[in-house]
C-alpha cells in the first residue's frame, strides 16, 4: 500500500468517490463495487498477461519507459487540477448520456478507477507477484497463480474499499467548508511529489542521468516546504477561503510536513534517508555517490596482494565491487575461490532499493558482502541491446521468445533456472553453479539476512573440504 506506485492512487480514489458518493449508503455500495472490481481485474489481467506474453511480461510493463512517463504526466495533470488550476470534468454530452443510465455509468466509472489502479500499481506490484504468475508460463499451472492473485488483490482491495467508502461518510456530514479545498490542495502537493517516482523509473531504466538523487530530493524539499507554508496559512491558492485561524488538525499536519522537509535536507549531502528508501534514486545514482566531500573507499574482494577491482563499484550499492555480467563474475569467483551471491534486481525495483539501503547498509552485512562472497547484480530491466549474435530465441513454457536486451537475458536466466521472476531475489551458489541454500527474497530482517549469508558460506566451506 505504501509503495510509490500504489500510494499515489489514494488521493485519486478519495477525490473520485467524493463526487460519486452522495450519502453513506451510496458510498458503501460504491466501495464494494470498487473492491470487487480490483480483485476481478487483478486476477484476469495479471494471469492473462503472463499466460499470453510470458513470465517477464509484468516486469517489462512495469519498467517500460513510455508506461512510466505516461503515468507521470497523468499524475501531474491530477496534481495541477487538485491545486485549483482547472476542474477535470467529462464533456456535457457524456454527462447527459450518463444521467439517462446513471447506475450503469456509475459502475463503468468505478470499474475504470479500479482498472487505473491495477495498471499504475504494476510498477511496484509486478515484480512482487511475479513469483505467483511465473508458474503459469513455466509450469502451465492455473490454480496456483489464480489463488495467489486473488489473495494479493483481496489484500489490496480492502484498504482501497475503505478509502472509497470514506468520502461517502464525509459527504454525509452536516457541514463542510473551505477545509475541503485545503484537503484537495494538500493531495495536489502529494501527487506532485509522488509523480516524480514514475519519471525517476523511466530515467533509471534508460540511465539518462537527468533526475539523479540530489535533484529528486531538491524537488521534494521544495514541494514539502511549499506544503508546510500553505498549511501554516502563509499563502493561499485561487479557490481557498481566508484562513483566520489554524485548526488543531491543520497545525498537526503542517508540523508533520515541516519535520519531513527538514529530514530530507541532509539527503542532499549523502544521508541515507531510510524512511523513504525506495522512493528516490539509489545512492550510487547521484552526482556525489559518497556524499559531498565523501571519500568512501571502494570495497573489493580478496586479501593482501590479491586485492583488486575487477567488478563495477561505481554502479554498485555502497561501493561494493559487484559484477553485472554472470560469466565474468563467476570467473572471478573461481579465481578468488569464493561463493557467488546472485542478486536479481532492477533499476525500477522499489524493494531492491529498500534491501540495499536498509539491510545491506548494516556494517555486519557489508563486511560479509565484501569478504565472504562475490556479488553479481543482474538487472532484469536493463534495456541495453545484446550483440546480434547473442539475440537468440529461447523457449519459455510452451512459447518461443527472442532475447533482445541484457535485461531479457538475465530475466530468462532467473526464470529458467530458478522458476521465479520476482525481484529482489538472492541466490548463493558454489563454483559449480549449484545452490548452497534456499534462495532469499525481500525481507528487511537484518539478522535473518546475516544468518542466510553465514549458512551459505558454511556450506561452501563444507563442500570445499569434501573436494
SVG drawing of the C-alpha trace seen along z (x, -y; Angstrom):
<svg xmlns="http://www.w3.org/2000/svg" viewBox="-33 -36 84 71">
<polyline fill="none" stroke="black" stroke-width="0.4" points="0.0,0.0 2.8,-2.4 4.9,-1.7 5.3,-4.7 3.2,-3.2 0.2,-2.4 0.2,-5.2 -0.5,-7.9 -3.8,-6.3 -5.1,-7.1 -5.8,-10.8 -7.2,-10.0 -9.6,-7.5 -10.7,-9.9 -11.2,-12.7 -13.1,-10.5 -15.5,-9.0 -16.2,-12.3 -18.1,-13.2 -19.6,-9.7 -20.9,-9.1 -23.8,-11.4 -24.5,-9.7 -23.2,-6.9 -25.2,-4.1 -24.1,-5.1 -20.5,-5.3 -20.6,-1.8 -22.2,-0.3 -19.6,-2.1 -16.8,-0.9 -18.0,2.7 -18.2,2.4 -14.7,0.8 -13.2,3.6 -14.7,6.4 -13.5,4.7 -10.0,4.6 -10.0,8.3 -11.5,9.2 -9.1,7.1 -6.0,8.3 -6.9,11.9 -7.9,11.7 -5.4,9.1 -2.4,10.4 -2.9,14.0 -3.9,13.2 -0.8,11.0 1.5,13.6 -0.2,16.6 -0.2,14.8 3.0,12.9 5.3,14.8 6.8,14.8 8.6,11.5 5.6,9.5 4.7,7.9 8.3,6.8 8.5,5.5 5.3,3.4 6.4,2.0 9.8,0.9 8.6,-0.4 9.8,-3.9 6.7,-5.2 4.5,-3.5 6.2,-5.3 6.3,-8.7 2.6,-8.4 1.6,-7.9 4.0,-10.7 2.1,-13.0 -1.3,-11.6 -0.4,-12.3 0.9,-15.7 -2.4,-16.6 -4.3,-15.4 -2.0,-17.3 -2.4,-20.6 -6.2,-20.0 -6.1,-19.4 -4.2,-22.7 -7.0,-24.5 -5.8,-25.3 -8.8,-23.6 -11.5,-21.1 -11.4,-17.7 -14.9,-17.2 -16.5,-15.0 -17.9,-16.5 -21.5,-17.7 -22.7,-15.1 -21.2,-12.4 -22.8,-13.7 -26.2,-13.9 -25.9,-10.3 -24.8,-9.2 -27.8,-10.8 -30.1,-8.6 -28.4,-5.5 -26.9,-6.8 -26.5,-3.4 -24.7,-1.9 -22.5,-4.9 -21.5,-4.9 -20.5,-1.3 -18.4,-1.9 -16.6,-4.8 -15.8,-2.8 -14.6,0.1 -12.3,-2.4 -10.9,-3.6 -10.1,0.0 -8.5,0.6 -6.4,-2.5 -5.2,-1.3 -4.3,2.1 -2.2,0.6 -0.5,-2.0 0.4,0.4 2.1,2.8 5.2,0.7 5.6,2.0 3.4,5.0 4.5,6.6 7.8,7.9 6.2,8.9 3.5,11.1 6.0,12.4 6.6,15.5 2.9,16.4 2.5,15.7 5.7,17.4 4.0,20.8 1.6,20.1 4.3,19.5 6.8,22.1 4.9,24.9 1.5,24.4 -0.3,24.2 -3.6,22.5 -4.9,22.9 -1.7,21.6 -1.4,18.3 -5.2,17.6 -5.4,18.4 -2.3,16.3 -3.6,13.3 -7.0,13.5 -5.3,13.3 -3.0,10.5 -5.7,8.4 -8.1,9.0 -5.5,7.6 -5.1,4.5 -8.8,4.1 -9.7,4.0 -8.0,0.6 -9.0,-0.9 -12.6,0.1 -12.3,-1.9 -10.9,-4.9 -13.8,-4.7 -16.3,-4.5 -14.8,-7.3 -15.9,-10.1 -19.5,-8.9 -19.2,-9.3 -17.5,-12.6 -20.3,-13.9 -23.0,-12.8 -21.6,-15.2 -23.9,-18.2 -21.4,-20.9 -18.5,-21.3 -16.4,-24.4 -13.1,-25.7 -11.2,-22.9 -12.3,-20.5 -10.4,-22.6 -7.4,-22.6 -7.5,-18.8 -7.7,-18.8 -4.7,-21.2 -2.7,-19.0 -3.4,-16.0 -2.2,-18.0 1.2,-18.6 1.4,-14.9 0.6,-14.0 3.4,-16.3 5.9,-14.5 4.7,-11.0 4.6,-11.6 8.3,-12.1 8.8,-8.4 7.4,-7.4 9.7,-9.9 12.6,-8.6 11.8,-5.0 12.0,-6.0 15.3,-7.8 16.8,-4.9 15.9,-2.3 17.5,-4.2 20.3,-5.6 19.8,-9.0 21.2,-10.8 18.6,-13.6 17.0,-13.0 19.7,-11.9 19.3,-11.6 20.2,-15.2 17.8,-16.8 15.0,-14.4 15.4,-15.3 15.8,-19.0 12.4,-18.9 10.8,-17.0 12.2,-19.6 10.7,-22.4 7.3,-20.6 7.0,-19.7 8.4,-23.1 5.7,-24.8 3.1,-22.5 4.3,-23.5 3.9,-27.2 0.5,-26.5 -0.7,-24.6 0.5,-27.3 -1.6,-29.7 1.3,-31.9 -0.2,-31.9 -3.5,-30.9 -4.4,-29.4 -7.2,-30.7 -10.0,-28.6 -9.1,-28.9 -11.1,-30.8 -9.4,-33.1 -7.7,-31.3 -8.5,-33.3 -7.1,-30.6 -5.5,-27.2 -7.3,-24.2 -5.5,-21.6 -5.6,-19.1 -4.2,-21.5 -1.4,-22.6 -0.5,-19.0 -0.1,-18.2 1.8,-21.5 4.3,-20.4 4.5,-17.0 5.3,-18.4 7.8,-20.8 9.6,-18.0 9.7,-15.8 11.1,-18.7 13.9,-19.1 14.5,-15.4 15.0,-15.4 17.7,-18.2 20.7,-16.1 20.0,-13.7 21.5,-16.3 24.8,-15.6 24.6,-11.9 22.4,-10.9 20.7,-7.6 17.1,-8.7 15.9,-5.2 12.3,-6.3 11.8,-6.9 14.2,-4.3 12.9,-3.0 11.3,-6.4 14.4,-8.4 17.0,-7.1 19.7,-4.8 22.7,-6.4 25.1,-5.3 22.9,-7.1 23.9,-10.6 26.2,-13.4 28.2,-12.6 27.8,-8.9 29.8,-9.1 28.1,-12.3 29.5,-15.8 33.2,-15.7 32.9,-11.9 35.7,-9.5 34.3,-6.1 36.9,-3.5 36.0,-1.0 35.1,2.3 36.8,5.2 37.3,8.9 40.5,10.6 43.2,10.4 46.6,8.8 48.3,8.5 45.4,10.2 43.0,7.2 41.9,5.8 38.9,4.0 37.6,6.4 33.9,5.5 31.9,2.3 32.0,0.5 30.9,-2.8 27.5,-1.3 27.0,0.8 25.4,0.1 27.8,-1.1 30.8,-0.9 30.7,2.9 32.8,4.5 29.9,6.2 29.7,7.6 26.9,7.0 27.9,9.9 27.2,13.5 30.1,15.1 32.7,12.5 31.5,12.7 31.7,16.5 35.2,16.5 36.3,14.0 34.8,16.1 36.7,19.2 39.9,17.1 39.2,15.9 37.8,19.3 34.6,17.7 30.9,18.4 28.7,16.3 25.8,14.3 23.4,13.7 21.4,10.5 18.5,10.5 17.4,6.8 16.1,4.0 16.6,0.3 12.9,-0.4 12.7,2.2 11.5,0.4 12.0,3.3 15.5,3.9 16.4,0.3 14.9,0.9 17.0,4.0 20.2,2.2 19.6,-0.9 18.1,0.7 19.7,4.2 22.9,4.1 24.0,0.9 24.3,2.7 28.1,2.9 27.9,6.7 26.1,7.3 28.6,5.1 31.5,7.0 30.1,10.3 29.3,9.0 32.8,7.6 34.8,10.5 32.8,13.7 31.1,13.6 31.5,12.4 28.4,10.3 26.8,10.5 24.0,8.0 21.9,8.7 19.4,6.0 16.4,7.7 15.1,4.3 18.4,3.3 17.5,2.0 20.9,2.2 20.7,4.3 22.6,7.6 25.1,8.1 23.3,9.5 25.0,12.9 23.5,13.2 20.0,12.3 18.7,15.9 15.3,17.5 14.6,19.4 11.6,21.5 9.6,20.1 7.0,22.7 5.4,23.6 6.3,20.3 9.4,19.1 10.8,15.7 13.8,13.8 16.2,12.3 16.9,8.8 18.3,6.9 20.6,7.6 17.7,7.5 15.9,10.2 18.9,12.4 19.1,12.1 15.3,12.4 15.4,15.6 18.3,16.9 16.3,16.3 13.0,17.7 14.5,20.8 16.9,21.8 15.1,20.7 11.5,20.6 10.7,17.2 10.7,13.7 10.4,11.7 12.9,9.1 14.9,8.8 15.9,12.5 19.1,13.6 20.8,17.0 24.1,18.3 25.9,20.7 29.2,22.6 31.8,22.6 29.9,25.4 26.8,23.2 24.9,25.3 22.7,23.6 24.3,23.5 21.0,22.9 17.4,21.8 17.1,18.5 16.3,15.3 13.7,12.8 12.6,9.3 12.8,9.4 14.0,6.3 15.1,8.5 18.8,7.9 19.5,10.8 17.8,13.2 19.8,12.0 23.1,12.3 22.1,15.9 21.4,16.7 24.8,15.4 26.6,17.3 24.8,20.6 25.7,20.3 29.3,19.6 29.5,22.6 28.0,24.9 30.5,23.6 33.4,24.4 31.9,27.9 31.8,28.7 35.3,27.4 36.5,29.6 35.0,32.7 36.9,32.0"/>
</svg>
